[in-house]
């Protein structure tokens, strides 16, 4: 397991680079809150759908300019080895092919929450096309917050081309839930319920983007 190696100085300079980088490639990063959305204080767990290489950069930008909490993000080990700078902005690794590594990564995540930090997780594990259903959530999120009242906050990412040359990123933060809020008696049942809830939110965002019902979105670039 490769731990995070956060650097405030790098975080500051990377923020400026990342904003320009996103602005060069996208028409905008458009943000809105769901009708029932509140952003809890740390510790909390943000879960995000994972469809492109850009997701981590979009999440970093969202946290710097909206969430504004000291955050850590679990990433696949290959991603961190390919892009080691992610460690400096809070990324730590998980290798799902190694059971011992999974245990170490989950424990590392729990320890960050115990320190009142914020955790970001891509529960699909790997990149999957944004239109693929079911989303295929792995059980890690619920394992991390098991037997706690730590809120789970769905964060939806949807990429699209509109009427302009450049594509757009739409982000919506939805209302928090806890493990106890989810129906089911087993972790497996609750994971299914969490995936279904997330899918419902994601489909609403998709339809809002398609129908151009985006007046409540603010461009973060």
Protein Blocks (a to p, Z undefined) as FASTA:
>chain_A
ZZddddfklmmmmmmmmmmmmmmmpgbdcddddfklccdddddddddddfbfklmmmmmm
mmmmmnopacdddddfklmmmmmmlmmnopacddfkbmklmmmmmmmmmmmmmnopacdd
dfkopacdfkbccehiafklmmmmgoiabdcddddddddddfbfbdcddddddddddfkl
pgcjbfklmmmmmmmmmmmmmmmmmmmmmnopaklpccfZZ
